[in-house]
Amino acid sequence: MVNSAIIYNRFKFGGKKMRKSLNGGLLSILISCSIGFASTDNKVSEGINYYKMGNYEKALSSFEEVLKTEPQNSVALSNLGFIYYKMGNLSKAKEYLTKSLYYIKDKELISISYYVLGDIEKKSRNEDGYQKNLKLSLRYNPEFEDAINELLNYYYSKKNFEEIVSLNLNPKKLSENQQIILAESFIKTNKNKQEGISILERLKSSKDTKISVKAAELLSLIREKEDIQQKEQTPKLAKTTQSPRRIEAVQPEHQNIYHIFKTKPVKDISDIEKPISRTEVKSETEQELISSVISIPSPENFNKIGLLQLKQGKMEEAKISFMNALKIDPFNTDALNNLGILYFNLKDYDKAIKYFSEALKRDKSFTEAYYNLGNVYYRLGEVSKADSHIKQAIENYKKVVSLNPYHKHAIYNTANSYFMLEDYRTAINFYKKIENLDGKMKKNLSLSYYNLALQEENKDEAIRYLKEAVMYDPLLKEANFLLGRLLYEKGSYRDAKDYLVKAYQQYPEKEKAEVIYFLGLAYNFSDDKDRAISYYKELRNLNPELADRLFESIFQ
C-alpha cells in the first residue's frame, strides 16, 4: 500500500500567492512514500534524496531501477514524470504521467497528475488537451484551487461564460475574486442569475475594498440594463427643457486586467550566429582550388575546397575533402572543426559534438570550436526544451569570451541563451556588452525588456522596462500596447493614448480589438466622449463583448 504526501511550495506571482510549477510553471511536488517491499522502498527513498539534492539524473536512475522490479509502481512512474517535467522534457513527462494514471489509487495524486499534464498541453499549445486535463483534475479533486484558478482565468479571458457555469463550482469554496467571476458568468448566461446577484450582494460588504467596489459596480450595471429594458418597453415621454445633471465618470476596476486580457511573452527572437571556421577561403573558384589541391595536396587546401563544397551544399564531397585533410594530418584541428560544422548543418548533433570535442582535445584555446560546440548545445536546447542543453551552450560561449573578450558572436549567442532560459535581466546585460548593435540584436534586446516587464510586479518598473523596449524597437506592437495599458491604469491618459495609437497602427485588423477597447477608455477618461464612442462603434464589429464593456464605461 503506498502512502503519498504531497508538498506544495508557495511563491509570489503576479501580486498573488499561488502554487507554482516544477521549474517555473504551476506547482512543485515531492512525493514521500513507504512501500511494503524493502528493496524498492530503499530505491524510492534514494531517488527522493537525489531529487532534493538537485541531482535529477541519479534520481531518474533510482526510480527506473524500481520499475525493473515493479513495472507498475505508480510512485516511481509519477516521480519520473514530475522530474522529467522539471527538466523540461515534456514528451517523457507526459509518457510516464499518463502511464502512472493506470495504477494510481490516491485521488489527490491523480488530480495533480492531470493538472501537470494540462500544463504540458498548454506549453505544447494544445488548448483542447489543456482544458480536458484540467477538467479531469477537478473531477478527482473538485476543490483543487490551482486547477480552478487556471480554468476560471482561461475561460474568463475567452469570455466563455458558458464553460465557467458548466464547471459547477461551489461558491462557498471559492475566493472572493473567483466568486466575482462566477457571479458575472451566472448573469451573462442567464443561468442562476439570481444566485449571481445574491453573490454580488454578499460581496458588497467585503472587507476588501476592491472586491466590494467591483461587486457594487456589477450590480449597478445590472440595474441600469434592467432600467433601460423597462424604458424601451414603455412609451417615450416628451423631452423636458431642463438640462440633465452631469455625472462624473468613475474609472473602472483594473486589478484583474491581466486575467481579462492575457499578455504572453514573445519568444520569437532572431537566430544565433552560425558556426565559423578558422580556415580562410578567399575569392578562389572551385576549379582554382581543385588545381591547388592537385598541385599541393595539403590539409589547408583540402579544408579550403571542403568549405567551398559545404557552401554549395555538396555535403558528401565536402566530407571527403575534410577526411583527406585528416589522412595527411590526423591531428589537424581545422579539419575536425570543419567536419563538426558539416554535421551541424546536417543536424547530426552527436557527430558534430564528437568532432568539435576532438578538436578541443588537441587545442584547448581553439575559440571557434568552443563557439561551434556552444551552437550545437543551443540547437539541442531548442529541440529538447531542456535547460541543461542551453546551460552547456552558455558554458562554451563563456569559454570563447574568456579567450577573446571582444568576440561579438559569442556574446550575442550568450545573450540569446539567457533569453531562452527566461533570464531576461542577464540577457539584457550581455546584449548591452555588444558594440554597434545591428537591427536584429536591437530587436532581441527590445523583446528582453518586454518579457522582463511581464515578470515585474511593480508597475512603475514594468513601465520603465517597456519604454526601453520601444526605444530599441519602436515597432514592437506588444510593448506599445502593454505600455499604453499600464499608463492608462495609472491615470496617465495622454501618454497612454500615444502608445495605444501606435499599437492601433501596428496590429492587424483582426487582432486590434483590445487596443481599440483601451483607446476608447483612454479617450473617455480624457473627457473626449465623442472619440470614445467612435471607437465603441468600430469595436462592435470586432468584439461585441468588449464593445458592451466599453459602452458601460462610457455611459455609467
N, C-alpha and C positions, 0 to 999 in steps of 0.2 A: 504494500500500500504506500503510495507516495504522498508525503505531506509537503505542500508548496506554500512558501510565504513570499508574497510579492512586496517589494520595497520600491517606493517611488521617490526620486529626487525632485525637489521642487526648485524651480528657477523663476526669476522675474523675466517676463517677456511682454513687450507691448504695454507696459504700465500695469500689468495684472499678474497675479500669482497663478501659475498654471504648471501642469506636469509637462516636462519636456522630453524629447526622444533620445534614444541611443544615438550619440554623436550628433546632436543638434536638431532633432526632429520633434517628436511628441512625448516620449517617456523614456525613463531609464529603468531597466529591470534587472534585478538579481534574483535568482531562484535558489533558495536553500532547501535541501530536501534530505530525507532519510529513506533508504531502500532496504528491503529485507535481505539482499544479497551483499555480503561483505565486500567482495571484490569490486563489484560495480559501484557500491557505496563509496569506497575509497577513491575510485577514479572520478566520480562525480564531485566529491569534496575537493579533489586535486584540481579539477577543471575550474571550479568556482574560485579557488585560491589564485590560480593563474589569471583568471579574469580580473579579480580585484587588483592584482599587481600590474595589470595592463598588458600582460603577455598573452595576446589573443591567439597567436599561433599554437602555443602549448596548450591553451585551454581547449582549442579545437581538437587537438590531438587526443587529449584526455577523453573528451566526450565521444570522439569517433571510436576509441577503444571500448567504451561502454557498448556501443552499437554492435561491435563484433560479437559480443556475448548475448546482448539483448537487442535485436534489431528494432523492436517495437517499444523501446524505452522512451516514454513521452518526455521525460525531463531532459534527457540527452538531446533528443530531437529539437525540443523547444530552445534549449540553450544554444545549440548550433545555429538555429535560425536567428536568435537575437544577436549573437556575436557576429555572424556574417552581415547582419543588418547594420550593426555598429561600424563594421569595417567598410561599409559601402558596397558590398557585393550583394546587390538586391536579388539577382536571379537565384543565388544559392540560399539566401534568406527565405525567399518565397518557397523554394523546393522543400526545405526542412520544416518550415512552419506549417505548410499545407499537409505534409505527411504526419506531423505531430498531432494534428486535429483528429486523426482517425483513432488515436489512443488516449488522448487526454480525458480525464473524468472531471477535473476541477473546473467548475463553470467560470470562475473568475479568470483563470488562466486561458480558457477558451476565448473569453471575451477580449482579453488583452492580445492574444494571438491574431484574432480577426482585425483588431484595431491596428496592429503593426502592418498586417497585410494590406489594410486600407491605405496606410501611408505609403507603402511600396507602390501601390497602383497610382496614388496621387503623384508620386515622383516620376512614374512612368507615363504620366498624363493620360491615364485611363480613368476617365471620370465615372463611367458606369461601374467599373470594378471597385473604385474608391467608395462610392455610395453603398454598393452591395455589401462590402465587408464591414463598413461602419454600422450598417443596419443589423448585420449578424452579431456584431459586437454588443449592440444594445439588446438584442434578443436574449443573450445569455446573461447580461447584467444591465437591466433597464435603468440603473442609477449610476452608470459609468459616466462620470462628469466630463471626461475628456472627449468621449465619443459624442455626447450630447452637444458639447460646445462646437466640435468640428461640424456636425451636421447642421446645427442651427445657423452657424455663421455662413456655411456654404450655401444652404438654401435661401437664406436671407439675402446674400449677395446676388443671387439669381432671381430674387423676387418670386421665388417658388413657394408661396404661402400654402398651397395645397399639400405639398410634401411635408411641410412643418407640422400641419394639423394631423397628417397621417401617422406621425411618429407616436401619437397617443401618449404624450408626456404628462406626467402628474405635476401640475403647477406647484404643489406644496413641496416638491423635491427639487425645484429649480431655484437658481439665484434670481435676484430681482431683475437683473439685466435680461436673463433668459425669459423671465415671466413677461417682460415688456414685449419681447419679440413674439412670444406665443400669443399674447393678447391681441397684438396687431394682426397676426395671422388669422385668428378666430374672426376678427371684424372684417378683414379684407375678403375672406372666403364666404362670409355669412353663415359659417358653421360655428355653433356655440357662441354666437355673437354676444349674447347676454353674459356668458361666462367671461368673455374677454373684457366687457365693460366692468364686471364685478372685480376682476383682477386689477384693472386700472384704478377703480375707486379705492381699492385697498392700498395700492401703491402711492396714491396721492398723499398718504400720511407717512411715507417712508422717511426715515431719519437721514437718508442720503438725498441731499437737495437735488442732485441731478436726476435721480430716479423720480422724485415727486414732481419736479417740473415737467419732465418728459411725459409722465402719466397724465398730468393736467392738460398738457398741450394736445395729446391724442384725444382725450375726452372732449376738449373744446372743439377740435376738428370734426369729431363725430356729430356733435350737437349742431355745428354750423351746417354740415351737409344735410342733416335732417331738417333744419330750418329752411334751407334752400329748396329741398324737395317739396316741403309743405307749401312754400310760396309759389312754386311752379304749378302746383295743383289748385291754387287759389286765384280767382280773377284779379288782375292788376288794378290798383287804385291810381287815381290821378296823382302826378308828382306834386309835392309841396314846394313852395318857393323858399323854404328855409334851407340854408346850406348845411350839409352834414358836418358833424364834429369830426375833425381829423384824428385818427387813432394812430399812435406811434407804433411802428413795426417792432416786433420782438425778434431778435436773432434766434434761429433755431438751435437746438442742442447738437453739438458736434462731437461729443465724446466717443460715440460709436461709429464715427465716419469711416474708419478703416474696415469695419465689419460690413458696412453698406457697399463701399467701393473698394474692393480688394486691390492693393497695389503690389505687383510682383517684381522681384529683382530681374534685371536684364542681364542675361548671361552670354549674349552673342558678341564676344569680343573678337578683335582682329587676331589672326593666327600668329603663332610663334614664327620667328625667323627660321629659315630652312637650314639643314645640315651644310657644313662647309668643309672644303678640302684644303690641305696645305699645298697641294700641287698647283702650280700656276699654268694655265693654258692660255696663251696669248691669241693672236689672230691667225694661227696656222689653220689651213684647211685640212680635212681628213686625209687627202692624198699626200700632203706635205708631211703629216705626222706618220703616215704609213711608211713613207720613204725614209724618215729619220729612224724608225724602228728597224727597218731592213738594214740600214747602214750601221746604226749603233743600237743593238738590242739591249738597252739599259732599262733598269727599273723605272727611272724617271720618264723615259719615252713611253714605256708601256702604260704608266699611270696617266700620262697626258692623253694618249689615244683612248684609253678606257673612259676617262671623264668626258671626252667628246662624244663617244658612243653612248654613254649614260645620258647625256643631254639630249641626244637624238632618239632616245627610247630603245636603243639596241641593247637590251639587258644581257642576253647571252654572250654577245660579242664583248661587251664591257667586262663581264665576269672572267672571260678567257684572258683578256688583256691584263687584268689585275692579278690573276693567278700566274701568268707568265712573269710578271714582276717579282712575285714571291718565289718562283722557281730559281730565278737568278739570285735573289736575296731573301731567304726565308724570314729574316728579321726586319724586313722593310716596313716601317710603321705607316708610311703613306699609303702603301697598297692595302694594308689591313684596315686603315681608316676608310679608304675608298670603297672597299668591299662592304664595310658597315653601312656606308651611305647607300650603296646599291640595294642591300637587303631592307634598309629603312624604306626606300621608295617602293619596294615590293611588298611592304607591310609584313615582312617576316621578321618580327621584332626579336625573337630569340637569337637568330643568327646575327642580327645587327649588334645586339649586346655582346655576343661572343667575339666578334671582330674588333669592336671598339675596345673591349676589355683586354684583348690580346695586345692591341697597340699600346695601351696604357701600362701593361706589364713591362713592356720594353722601353717605354719613355714616360715617366711619371710627370713630366712637365708638358705633355702634349695637350695644349689647351683645346685644339679643335676636337680631339677625341673625347675629352670631358664634356665639351659643349654638345657634341652629337649624341653622346650617351644620355645626357640630360633630355634631349629631344625625344629619344626613344621612350624614356620613362614618362615623359609628358603625354605622348600619344597613348601609351598603355593606360595612363590615368583617365584620359578622355573616354577610352573604350570601356574600361572596367568600373569607372566611377569610384575607384579606390584611392583614398587619401594617401595611402602608403606609397603608391607609384609617383604621385605628384611630389611628395616629400623627397623621394630619391632623385627626382629631376632637379629640385632646388639644391640638393647636396652637390650634385655635379656642376650646376651653373655657378654655385658659390666657389667651387674649386677653380673655375675659369677666372672669376673676378679676383681671387686671391693671387693668381699668376699674372693677370692683366686687369688692373682696376678700371681701365677705360674700354673694356670690351662691351661695346654698346648692345650687341645682340644678346649676350649672356645676361646683362642687366635687365633688358626688356623681357626676355623669356622668364627670368626670375619673377618679375612683377606679374606676368601673366599667370604664373604658377600659384602665387599667393592669391590672385583673383579667383582661380579655380577652387582654392581652399576656403573661399569666402572670407579671407583675412584681408579685407579691403584697405584697412589702415596701412598695413605693411606693403601691400601692392602699391599704394599711392607713394609711399616713401621711395620705392625702387623706381617707379616711373619718373619721379622728380629728380633722380640722380642722372637721368639721361640728358645730355646737352642737345639742344636743337631738336626738340620733339617733332616728328613728322605727323601727318594727318591721322594715320591710324593709331599712333601712340597717344595723341591727344584725345581721340575718341575713347580709347581704353581707360585713360585717366578720368575722363568725364563719367564713364559708367561706374568706375570705382567709387567716385564721390556720391553718385546717385544711390548705389546699393548701400554705401555706408550710412547715408541718410535714412534708408529704410530700417537699418538696425538701431538707429538712435532714438532713445525715448524722449530726450529733451528737444522740444520743437524748435527752440532758438538755434540749437546746434544743427539740427536737421536742415533748417533754412540756410544756415551758413554753408553746409556741405553742398546743398543744391545750387546755390549761387556759384560755387566753384565749378560744379558740373556744367552749368550752362555757359560759363566763361570759356571752358575748354572746348565745348561742343554746343554752340547756340541752337543747333538743330535737333538736340536730344529732346524729343517731344514729351517723353515720360517725365523728364526732370522739369520742363516748363509747366506741365500740368500739375505735378505734385507741389511744386513751389508756389504756384498760384493758389492751390487749395489751402496750403498751410498759412499763407499770408492772409487769405480770406478768413480763416478760422481765428487768426489773431486780431482781425478787425482792420487790417491794412488793405482796404478795398481798392484804393487807387493802384497800389503796387501789384495787388493780386490780378487786377484786370490786365495789366501789361503782359504778364506771363501767360495768363489764360488765353489772351488773344493770339499770342504766338503759338500756343498749343492748338488752338482752333484752326490756325492756318496750316499746321503740320499734320494733324491727324486725318486719315481718310474719312470720307463722309459717313461710312457705316460704323466708325469707331468713336465718333466725337460726341456721343450723347451726354456722357458725364461732363465733358468740357463745357458743353452748352449749358448744362444744369448749373454749374458753378459760376459761369459767366452771368447767367440770369440772376443768381443770388447776389453776386458782387455788385451788379448794376442796381438791383433792388435796394440794397442797403447803402448805396451811394445816392439814394433819392432820385434815381432815373428809372422810374417805373415803366415808362413807355418803352425804353430799350429792353428792360427785363421782360416785358410782355412779348416783345418781338422774338426774344429767344424762346419763350414759352411756346409760341406758335410754331417755331421751327422744330422744337423738341417733340411736339405732339406726333409727328410722323415717324420719328426715330425711336422713341421710347415713351409710350403713353403713361407708364407707371411713374417715371421720373418727371414727366410733364405735370402730372397731378401733384406731385410733391412740390414742384416749383410754383405751381398755381397757388397751392395752400400757403406757401411762404409769402407770396406777393400780396395775397388778399386777406391774410389772417388779421 
